[in-house]
Amino acid sequence: MMDAYTVEAVVLRTDDFGDANRVVTLFTREFGKLEVNAYGCRRARSPLSGALQMFNHITATITRGAKVDTIREADVLNFYGELTADLERLGYASLLFEIVNRMTLPRQSELETFELLRNALPALNRRNPRIAALIGTCQFMENSGVQLSFCRCVHCGRDIVGDAAISLFDGGAVCPNCIDAAQDCRPYPEALRLTFETMLGFDWRDDTKLTFKSRQIDVAEKFFLEYIRGIMGDDLRSVQFLRDIHSLT
C-alpha cells in the first residue's frame, strides 16, 4: 500500500514535461515547498487539470515516491481566475510567487510564508496588484531574515528620523552621524521609509483602501527589484514580463 499524505497548499509554479504531465511546485502549510509530479494532468478529462493551475489554493493527496512524490487528488479551496485573465495582475502575482520560489528551500516548513501567500492572493485579485505584490515581497523578505534595516541605523542602531541614507551593501538605513562609515550610500527620504513601514505593518485582513503616491510606489519598486537582483544575481522572469506588457500600454 502506497504511503500517502494530505496537504493544504498554494500552487507556486508549474512546468510541463512529456505530452500531458507537469511538475507542480506547491507551497504547503505542513511542509513548506514541495515539488511533485502530476501525471496526465494536462489532459482535458483529468480530474487534476482544473485544480493544478498556478495561484490556486488547494488541498491535495500525495503519494511518496523513491525520488519524487506524485499528486493523486486535488480539490480547489479558492480559485483566483482574474489573476490569469488580466496581464498586469498575472505579472505582479508572478513576481511575488517567483521571489518566494527562488528564495525558499524544499521541505522547510515556513508557516508564515504559506499564510502570506494565502492572504496575498485575494489582495492581488481585487486590489491594486502592484501595491499588493510589493507589500507581499516586503513582508516575505522580513520573515525570511534577508530584509534590510529600514527603521534603524545599521551602524549605531539609532531610530531613523527624517531624511537619511541607505546602503544595500551595508544592509540598510544609515543615520547622518554614521554616513562616513557606510559604503555605496544613496538618499533615503523620509517618505520612502514611511512607505516601507506601512508595508511591513499592513494587515491583509484590513479592507481599508491602500493609498500611496505613484512616486512612492515607483521608488519602492525600483529599490526592491534592485536589491532582489543583487541577492539572486540575475533578473526575474516576471520582471521582464512586466516590462514587456507595460511597453504595450
C-alpha positions as YAML, in Angstrom:
chain: A
units: angstrom
residues:
- id: 1
  name: MET
  ca: [0.00, 0.00, 0.00]
- id: 2
  name: MET
  ca: [1.37, 3.39, -1.04]
- id: 3
  name: ASP
  ca: [2.26, 5.87, 1.68]
- id: 4
  name: ALA
  ca: [0.01, 8.91, 1.19]
- id: 5
  name: TYR
  ca: [-0.34, 12.26, 2.91]
- id: 6
  name: THR
  ca: [-2.59, 15.30, 2.55]
- id: 7
  name: VAL
  ca: [-1.56, 18.95, 2.38]
- id: 8
  name: GLU
  ca: [-3.11, 22.39, 2.12]
- id: 9
  name: ALA
  ca: [-1.18, 24.38, -0.45]
- id: 10
  name: VAL
  ca: [-0.98, 27.17, -2.98]
- id: 11
  name: VAL
  ca: [0.29, 26.33, -6.46]
- id: 12
  name: LEU
  ca: [3.56, 28.20, -6.71]
- id: 13
  name: ARG
  ca: [4.75, 27.09, -10.16]
- id: 14
  name: THR
  ca: [4.01, 24.56, -12.90]
- id: 15
  name: ASP
  ca: [6.37, 23.10, -15.52]
- id: 16
  name: ASP
  ca: [5.21, 20.85, -18.35]
- id: 17
  name: PHE
  ca: [7.01, 17.64, -19.25]
- id: 18
  name: GLY
  ca: [6.12, 14.88, -21.64]
- id: 19
  name: ASP
  ca: [2.86, 15.01, -23.57]
- id: 20
  name: ALA
  ca: [0.46, 15.54, -20.69]
- id: 21
  name: ASN
  ca: [2.38, 15.79, -17.41]
- id: 22
  name: ARG
  ca: [3.54, 18.53, -15.09]
- id: 23
  name: VAL
  ca: [5.99, 19.12, -12.31]
- id: 24
  name: VAL
  ca: [3.99, 21.17, -9.81]
- id: 25
  name: THR
  ca: [5.65, 23.27, -7.14]
- id: 26
  name: LEU
  ca: [3.40, 23.66, -4.11]
- id: 27
  name: PHE
  ca: [3.89, 25.82, -1.07]
- id: 28
  name: THR
  ca: [2.24, 23.84, 1.69]
- id: 29
  name: ARG
  ca: [1.11, 24.65, 5.19]
- id: 30
  name: GLU
  ca: [2.61, 21.43, 6.51]
- id: 31
  name: PHE
  ca: [5.99, 21.02, 4.77]
- id: 32
  name: GLY
  ca: [6.87, 24.27, 3.04]
- id: 33
  name: LYS
  ca: [7.83, 23.98, -0.61]
- id: 34
  name: LEU
  ca: [7.25, 20.66, -2.38]
- id: 35
  name: GLU
  ca: [7.86, 19.59, -5.97]
- id: 36
  name: VAL
  ca: [5.56, 16.79, -7.08]
- id: 37
  name: ASN
  ca: [4.75, 15.05, -10.35]
- id: 38
  name: ALA
  ca: [1.24, 15.26, -11.75]
- id: 39
  name: TYR
  ca: [0.88, 12.63, -14.46]
- id: 40
  name: GLY
  ca: [-1.72, 13.22, -17.14]
- id: 41
  name: CYS
  ca: [-2.94, 16.46, -15.57]
- id: 42
  name: ARG
  ca: [-2.82, 18.38, -18.86]
- id: 43
  name: ARG
  ca: [-5.42, 16.11, -20.42]
- id: 44
  name: ALA
  ca: [-8.84, 17.77, -20.57]
- id: 45
  name: ARG
  ca: [-10.55, 14.89, -18.78]
- id: 46
  name: SER
  ca: [-8.02, 14.62, -15.99]
- id: 47
  name: PRO
  ca: [-9.56, 15.33, -12.56]
- id: 48
  name: LEU
  ca: [-6.36, 17.25, -11.77]
- id: 49
  name: SER
  ca: [-6.46, 19.60, -14.76]
- id: 50
  name: GLY
  ca: [-8.54, 22.34, -13.16]
- id: 51
  name: ALA
  ca: [-7.02, 22.19, -9.69]
- id: 52
  name: LEU
  ca: [-3.34, 22.38, -10.59]
- id: 53
  name: GLN
  ca: [-3.35, 25.85, -12.06]
- id: 54
  name: MET
  ca: [-0.90, 28.45, -10.79]
- id: 55
  name: PHE
  ca: [-2.22, 30.57, -7.88]
- id: 56
  name: ASN
  ca: [-4.91, 28.06, -6.86]
- id: 57
  name: HIS
  ca: [-5.40, 27.40, -3.15]
- id: 58
  name: ILE
  ca: [-5.98, 23.65, -2.84]
- id: 59
  name: THR
  ca: [-5.94, 20.54, -0.74]
- id: 60
  name: ALA
  ca: [-4.02, 17.65, -2.27]
- id: 61
  name: THR
  ca: [-3.38, 13.98, -1.62]
- id: 62
  name: ILE
  ca: [0.19, 12.95, -2.47]
- id: 63
  name: THR
  ca: [1.91, 9.58, -2.51]
- id: 64
  name: ARG
  ca: [5.55, 9.23, -1.62]
- id: 65
  name: GLY
  ca: [7.96, 8.05, -4.30]
- id: 66
  name: ALA
  ca: [11.54, 6.83, -4.28]
- id: 67
  name: LYS
  ca: [12.74, 10.12, -5.80]
- id: 68
  name: VAL
  ca: [9.73, 12.35, -6.46]
- id: 69
  name: ASP
  ca: [6.30, 12.28, -4.85]
- id: 70
  name: THR
  ca: [3.17, 12.13, -7.01]
- id: 71
  name: ILE
  ca: [-0.02, 14.08, -6.61]
- id: 72
  name: ARG
  ca: [-3.10, 11.84, -6.86]
- id: 73
  name: GLU
  ca: [-6.05, 14.05, -5.93]
- id: 74
  name: ALA
  ca: [-6.60, 17.78, -5.58]
- id: 75
  name: ASP
  ca: [-9.57, 19.95, -4.65]
- id: 76
  name: VAL
  ca: [-9.78, 23.70, -5.11]
- id: 77
  name: LEU
  ca: [-10.43, 25.71, -1.95]
- id: 78
  name: ASN
  ca: [-10.11, 29.12, -3.62]
- id: 79
  name: PHE
  ca: [-9.79, 29.95, -7.31]
- id: 80
  name: TYR
  ca: [-8.38, 33.29, -8.45]
- id: 81
  name: GLY
  ca: [-9.17, 33.32, -12.14]
- id: 82
  name: GLU
  ca: [-8.80, 37.09, -12.51]
- id: 83
  name: LEU
  ca: [-5.07, 36.70, -11.91]
- id: 84
  name: THR
  ca: [-4.64, 34.88, -15.21]
- id: 85
  name: ALA
  ca: [-7.27, 36.88, -17.12]
- id: 86
  name: ASP
  ca: [-5.55, 40.25, -16.57]
- id: 87
  name: LEU
  ca: [-1.94, 40.60, -17.72]
- id: 88
  name: GLU
  ca: [-0.92, 43.13, -15.09]
- id: 89
  name: ARG
  ca: [-2.39, 41.06, -12.25]
- id: 90
  name: LEU
  ca: [-0.71, 37.98, -13.71]
- id: 91
  name: GLY
  ca: [2.63, 39.78, -13.88]
- id: 92
  name: TYR
  ca: [2.62, 41.08, -10.31]
- id: 93
  name: ALA
  ca: [1.27, 37.84, -8.82]
- id: 94
  name: SER
  ca: [4.03, 36.00, -10.72]
- id: 95
  name: LEU
  ca: [6.59, 38.45, -9.32]
- id: 96
  name: LEU
  ca: [5.71, 37.63, -5.71]
- id: 97
  name: PHE
  ca: [5.46, 33.90, -6.37]
- id: 98
  name: GLU
  ca: [8.76, 33.80, -8.27]
- id: 99
  name: ILE
  ca: [10.56, 35.59, -5.44]
- id: 100
  name: VAL
  ca: [9.17, 33.13, -2.89]
- id: 101
  name: ASN
  ca: [10.03, 30.15, -5.10]
- id: 102
  name: ARG
  ca: [13.60, 31.23, -5.67]
- id: 103
  name: MET
  ca: [14.30, 32.27, -2.09]
- id: 104
  name: THR
  ca: [12.96, 29.19, -0.28]
- id: 105
  name: LEU
  ca: [14.33, 25.68, 0.07]
- id: 106
  name: PRO
  ca: [12.30, 22.47, -0.35]
- id: 107
  name: ARG
  ca: [10.70, 20.78, 2.64]
- id: 108
  name: GLN
  ca: [11.38, 23.50, 5.16]
- id: 109
  name: SER
  ca: [8.16, 24.31, 6.98]
- id: 110
  name: GLU
  ca: [7.52, 28.06, 6.83]
- id: 111
  name: LEU
  ca: [4.00, 28.69, 8.09]
- id: 112
  name: GLU
  ca: [4.41, 32.48, 7.90]
- id: 113
  name: THR
  ca: [5.23, 32.25, 4.19]
- id: 114
  name: PHE
  ca: [2.29, 29.95, 3.50]
- id: 115
  name: GLU
  ca: [-0.08, 32.32, 5.32]
- id: 116
  name: LEU
  ca: [1.42, 35.29, 3.48]
- id: 117
  name: LEU
  ca: [0.78, 33.70, 0.07]
- id: 118
  name: ARG
  ca: [-2.71, 32.57, 1.05]
- id: 119
  name: ASN
  ca: [-3.61, 36.04, 2.31]
- id: 120
  name: ALA
  ca: [-1.94, 37.90, -0.56]
- id: 121
  name: LEU
  ca: [-3.88, 36.05, -3.27]
- id: 122
  name: PRO
  ca: [-7.26, 37.76, -2.59]
- id: 123
  name: ALA
  ca: [-5.48, 41.13, -2.43]
- id: 124
  name: LEU
  ca: [-3.70, 40.51, -5.74]
- id: 125
  name: ASN
  ca: [-7.09, 39.52, -7.15]
- id: 126
  name: ARG
  ca: [-9.08, 42.60, -6.06]
- id: 127
  name: ARG
  ca: [-6.67, 45.38, -5.02]
- id: 128
  name: ASN
  ca: [-4.01, 47.26, -6.98]
- id: 129
  name: PRO
  ca: [-1.78, 44.26, -7.84]
- id: 130
  name: ARG
  ca: [1.41, 46.30, -7.94]
- id: 131
  name: ILE
  ca: [0.93, 47.51, -4.37]
- id: 132
  name: ALA
  ca: [-0.16, 44.07, -3.15]
- id: 133
  name: ALA
  ca: [2.91, 42.41, -4.71]
- id: 134
  name: LEU
  ca: [5.27, 44.97, -3.16]
- id: 135
  name: ILE
  ca: [3.70, 44.53, 0.28]
- id: 136
  name: GLY
  ca: [3.96, 40.76, -0.09]
- id: 137
  name: THR
  ca: [7.60, 41.00, -1.13]
- id: 138
  name: CYS
  ca: [8.43, 43.35, 1.74]
- id: 139
  name: GLN
  ca: [6.79, 41.09, 4.34]
- id: 140
  name: PHE
  ca: [8.23, 37.89, 2.87]
- id: 141
  name: MET
  ca: [11.77, 39.25, 2.99]
- id: 142
  name: GLU
  ca: [11.24, 40.43, 6.56]
- id: 143
  name: ASN
  ca: [10.03, 36.97, 7.59]
- id: 144
  name: SER
  ca: [12.93, 35.31, 5.75]
- id: 145
  name: GLY
  ca: [15.57, 37.33, 7.54]
- id: 146
  name: VAL
  ca: [17.07, 38.91, 4.42]
- id: 147
  name: GLN
  ca: [15.31, 42.24, 4.77]
- id: 148
  name: LEU
  ca: [17.29, 45.44, 5.01]
- id: 149
  name: SER
  ca: [17.01, 47.51, 8.17]
- id: 150
  name: PHE
  ca: [14.55, 50.24, 7.24]
- id: 151
  name: CYS
  ca: [13.89, 51.94, 10.58]
- id: 152
  name: ARG
  ca: [17.20, 51.78, 12.48]
- id: 153
  name: CYS
  ca: [20.72, 52.72, 11.53]
- id: 154
  name: VAL
  ca: [22.69, 49.57, 10.68]
- id: 155
  name: HIS
  ca: [25.81, 51.04, 12.26]
- id: 156
  name: CYS
  ca: [24.71, 52.59, 15.55]
- id: 157
  name: GLY
  ca: [21.19, 51.19, 15.98]
- id: 158
  name: ARG
  ca: [19.50, 54.55, 16.46]
- id: 159
  name: ASP
  ca: [15.99, 55.10, 15.12]
- id: 160
  name: ILE
  ca: [15.98, 56.87, 11.78]
- id: 161
  name: VAL
  ca: [14.27, 60.27, 11.92]
- id: 162
  name: GLY
  ca: [13.61, 62.39, 8.84]
- id: 163
  name: ASP
  ca: [15.71, 62.03, 5.71]
- id: 164
  name: ALA
  ca: [18.74, 59.75, 5.88]
- id: 165
  name: ALA
  ca: [20.77, 57.44, 3.65]
- id: 166
  name: ILE
  ca: [20.55, 53.75, 2.84]
- id: 167
  name: SER
  ca: [23.15, 51.23, 1.75]
- id: 168
  name: LEU
  ca: [22.37, 47.92, 0.05]
- id: 169
  name: PHE
  ca: [25.96, 46.89, 0.74]
- id: 170
  name: ASP
  ca: [25.85, 47.64, 4.47]
- id: 171
  name: GLY
  ca: [22.36, 46.24, 4.96]
- id: 172
  name: GLY
  ca: [20.01, 49.15, 5.40]
- id: 173
  name: ALA
  ca: [19.43, 52.65, 6.68]
- id: 174
  name: VAL
  ca: [22.30, 54.88, 7.74]
- id: 175
  name: CYS
  ca: [21.82, 57.89, 10.00]
- id: 176
  name: PRO
  ca: [23.64, 61.18, 9.28]
- id: 177
  name: ASN
  ca: [26.16, 60.51, 12.09]
- id: 178
  name: CYS
  ca: [27.31, 57.23, 10.50]
- id: 179
  name: ILE
  ca: [27.26, 58.11, 6.83]
- id: 180
  name: ASP
  ca: [31.05, 58.44, 6.62]
- id: 181
  name: ALA
  ca: [31.42, 54.82, 7.77]
- id: 182
  name: ALA
  ca: [28.99, 53.41, 5.22]
- id: 183
  name: GLN
  ca: [29.58, 52.19, 1.67]
- id: 184
  name: ASP
  ca: [27.60, 52.85, -1.50]
- id: 185
  name: CYS
  ca: [25.06, 55.14, 0.17]
- id: 186
  name: ARG
  ca: [22.11, 56.63, -1.61]
- id: 187
  name: PRO
  ca: [19.43, 59.08, -0.43]
- id: 188
  name: TYR
  ca: [16.75, 57.60, 1.84]
- id: 189
  name: PRO
  ca: [13.97, 60.17, 2.13]
- id: 190
  name: GLU
  ca: [11.52, 60.01, 4.99]
- id: 191
  name: ALA
  ca: [8.63, 59.34, 2.57]
- id: 192
  name: LEU
  ca: [10.30, 56.12, 1.38]
- id: 193
  name: ARG
  ca: [10.93, 54.94, 4.94]
- id: 194
  name: LEU
  ca: [7.29, 55.57, 5.85]
- id: 195
  name: THR
  ca: [6.22, 53.60, 2.77]
- id: 196
  name: PHE
  ca: [8.29, 50.61, 3.87]
- id: 197
  name: GLU
  ca: [6.99, 50.86, 7.44]
- id: 198
  name: THR
  ca: [3.40, 50.88, 6.17]
- id: 199
  name: MET
  ca: [4.06, 47.82, 4.00]
- id: 200
  name: LEU
  ca: [5.69, 45.90, 6.84]
- id: 201
  name: GLY
  ca: [2.81, 46.64, 9.19]
- id: 202
  name: PHE
  ca: [-0.01, 46.01, 6.71]
- id: 203
  name: ASP
  ca: [-2.69, 43.58, 7.90]
- id: 204
  name: TRP
  ca: [-4.06, 41.54, 4.96]
- id: 205
  name: ARG
  ca: [-7.44, 41.26, 6.72]
- id: 206
  name: ASP
  ca: [-7.84, 45.06, 6.66]
- id: 207
  name: ASP
  ca: [-10.19, 46.11, 3.86]
- id: 208
  name: THR
  ca: [-9.18, 49.76, 4.08]
- id: 209
  name: LYS
  ca: [-8.20, 51.15, 0.71]
- id: 210
  name: LEU
  ca: [-4.45, 51.42, 0.29]
- id: 211
  name: THR
  ca: [-3.29, 54.86, -0.76]
- id: 212
  name: PHE
  ca: [0.26, 55.53, -1.90]
- id: 213
  name: LYS
  ca: [1.52, 58.26, -4.18]
- id: 214
  name: SER
  ca: [2.69, 56.98, -7.55]
- id: 215
  name: ARG
  ca: [6.16, 58.36, -6.90]
- id: 216
  name: GLN
  ca: [6.39, 56.40, -3.63]
- id: 217
  name: ILE
  ca: [5.50, 53.14, -5.37]
- id: 218
  name: ASP
  ca: [7.86, 53.80, -8.28]
- id: 219
  name: VAL
  ca: [10.80, 54.35, -5.92]
- id: 220
  name: ALA
  ca: [9.90, 51.41, -3.66]
- id: 221
  name: GLU
  ca: [9.51, 49.03, -6.60]
- id: 222
  name: LYS
  ca: [12.82, 50.09, -8.17]
- id: 223
  name: PHE
  ca: [14.56, 49.73, -4.82]
- id: 224
  name: PHE
  ca: [13.21, 46.24, -4.12]
- id: 225
  name: LEU
  ca: [13.92, 44.91, -7.61]
- id: 226
  name: GLU
  ca: [17.50, 46.18, -7.48]
- id: 227
  name: TYR
  ca: [18.03, 44.60, -4.07]
- id: 228
  name: ILE
  ca: [16.50, 41.26, -5.10]
- id: 229
  name: ARG
  ca: [18.57, 41.21, -8.28]
- id: 230
  name: GLY
  ca: [21.68, 41.72, -6.14]
- id: 231
  name: ILE
  ca: [20.72, 38.76, -3.94]
- id: 232
  name: MET
  ca: [19.86, 36.42, -6.81]
- id: 233
  name: GLY
  ca: [22.47, 37.54, -9.29]
- id: 234
  name: ASP
  ca: [20.08, 37.91, -12.23]
- id: 235
  name: ASP
  ca: [16.74, 39.37, -13.29]
- id: 236
  name: LEU
  ca: [13.45, 37.67, -12.57]
- id: 237
  name: ARG
  ca: [11.44, 36.32, -15.50]
- id: 238
  name: SER
  ca: [8.36, 38.06, -14.14]
- id: 239
  name: VAL
  ca: [10.15, 41.43, -14.23]
- id: 240
  name: GLN
  ca: [10.83, 41.03, -17.94]
- id: 241
  name: PHE
  ca: [7.21, 40.02, -18.47]
- id: 242
  name: LEU
  ca: [6.04, 43.19, -16.71]
- id: 243
  name: ARG
  ca: [8.40, 45.29, -18.80]
- id: 244
  name: ASP
  ca: [7.02, 43.71, -21.96]
- id: 245
  name: ILE
  ca: [3.35, 44.29, -21.12]
- id: 246
  name: HIS
  ca: [3.93, 47.85, -19.95]
- id: 247
  name: SER
  ca: [5.70, 48.68, -23.20]
- id: 248
  name: LEU
  ca: [2.47, 47.72, -24.98]
- id: 249
  name: THR
  ca: [0.23, 50.01, -22.92]
...
